[in-house]
Amino acid sequence: MLDENRGPSDGIVFTASALDTTGIATVGGTRLLTGLNHLELAWSPDAESQVNSWLG
């Protein structure tokens, strides 16, 4: 559903849901990249840089 507006979100996924680590044994890190929607994470230089640093 595009244009989700019932709470803080990127228009597709709620922020709280995206950052929820319940049930994940090891969390490498989290970072909220403002100004990007969920789909833009696939090609954003900021997102790519963050993932590369986690995998480093």
VOPAGU-2260 file (C-alpha; in pm, 1 decimal, decimal comma):
REM VOPAGU-2260
SITE   aa  ch    i         X         Y         Z
SITE  MET   A    0       0,0       0,0       0,0
SITE  LEU   A    1     166,5     319,6    -115,2
SITE  ASP   A    2     124,0     641,8      84,7
SITE  GLU   A    3      95,9     477,0     426,5
SITE  ASN   A    4      12,8     761,9     661,4
SITE  ARG   A    5    -120,9     606,8     983,5
SITE  GLY   A    6     213,0     656,1    1159,6
SITE  PRO   A    7     578,5     739,2    1096,1
SITE  SER   A    8     677,2     561,5     776,3
SITE  ASP   A    9     849,0     600,1     442,7
SITE  GLY   A   10     514,9     568,3     268,7
SITE  ILE   A   11     543,0     190,2     242,5
SITE  VAL   A   12     678,2      48,6     571,7
SITE  PHE   A   13     626,9     178,2     925,9
SITE  THR   A   14     952,6     302,1    1081,7
SITE  ALA   A   15     894,5     100,0    1399,8
SITE  SER   A   16     844,6    -215,4    1193,5
SITE  ALA   A   17    1156,1    -156,1     985,2
SITE  LEU   A   18    1370,0    -105,1    1297,0
SITE  ASP   A   19    1220,8    -391,5    1500,8
SITE  THR   A   20    1483,3    -652,3    1585,7
SITE  THR   A   21    1261,0    -884,2    1791,3
SITE  GLY   A   22    1362,7   -1244,2    1726,5
SITE  ILE   A   23    1691,2   -1155,5    1558,0
SITE  ALA   A   24    1980,0   -1306,4    1754,0
SITE  THR   A   25    2254,8   -1081,4    1617,8
SITE  VAL   A   26    2196,0    -727,3    1496,6
SITE  GLY   A   27    2483,8    -569,7    1307,8
SITE  GLY   A   28    2335,2    -225,5    1346,2
SITE  THR   A   29    2050,8      -2,7    1247,5
SITE  ARG   A   30    2040,4     333,4    1080,2
SITE  LEU   A   31    1746,2     544,5     975,6
SITE  LEU   A   32    1815,8     707,4     639,0
SITE  THR   A   33    1574,3     996,8     616,7
SITE  GLY   A   34    1458,8    1126,6     281,7
SITE  LEU   A   35    1453,6     780,9     123,4
SITE  ASN   A   36    1158,5     552,7      76,2
SITE  HIS   A   37    1184,1     177,6     126,1
SITE  LEU   A   38    1239,6     106,8    -243,7
SITE  GLU   A   39    1515,8     367,3    -282,6
SITE  LEU   A   40    1730,9     173,1     -36,3
SITE  ALA   A   41    1821,9     -57,0    -325,9
SITE  TRP   A   42    2015,2     214,6    -512,9
SITE  SER   A   43    2089,5     492,2    -264,8
SITE  PRO   A   44    2463,2     563,6    -226,2
SITE  ASP   A   45    2405,6     632,6     147,1
SITE  ALA   A   46    2237,6     294,9     194,6
SITE  GLU   A   47    2505,9     113,5      -5,3
SITE  SER   A   48    2780,1     279,2     198,0
SITE  GLN   A   49    2610,9     185,6     526,0
SITE  VAL   A   50    2566,8    -179,0     427,9
SITE  ASN   A   51    2926,9    -198,1     306,5
SITE  SER   A   52    3050,2     -61,7     639,8
SITE  TRP   A   53    2847,7    -323,5     827,8
SITE  LEU   A   54    2984,4    -600,7     608,7
SITE  GLY   A   55    3337,4    -450,3     605,6
